[in-house]
Amino acid sequence: MTRVSLKGICDAALEKISARARPFYFYSMLRRVNARRQNEIADLMAACSDYSFPFLNLLIFGSKASDFVRTKRRMRGLSQAELAVIEKAVPQFEAAFWNAARSYADDARASMVTEAYVRRILANPKVAAYVRVAHPKVFRDLSRLKFKCAATELTGAVAASRTAHSSTR
């Protein structure tokens, strides 16, 4: 078993992420950034409840060049030009996200209202029987959607009454 050296990891970050045993490469990756950034990364990982190595890589590579500890082998962070492009694009993506979220909420609300309306209509046995006879495909689709139709409950009773009625003829 490989012994993990915690040298170079700030104590605050270590407290936040050491709830579980991590592989040695997890700490070696974290060791590449300064203590302030280690603490930020630990906060982000705790907030997202994601302590995975790919998420750590994402956070490390998203660090500024000034956050990296100078070692023999230096990792390259994002340049100022790359950060500027990202910061310029974020508001557009954020606006698109919130538009999609609002649209989704509106669609979900409309779907709930429509579903309640269809359930109420199909609860009427006469309407349900008419839809079943006049529009069997629509009735079959509604049945697949798990709408509880009065006609589906009456199917057995109607069939029994029809056979009883036809046998008396």
Disulfide bonds with the S-S distance in Angstrom:
none
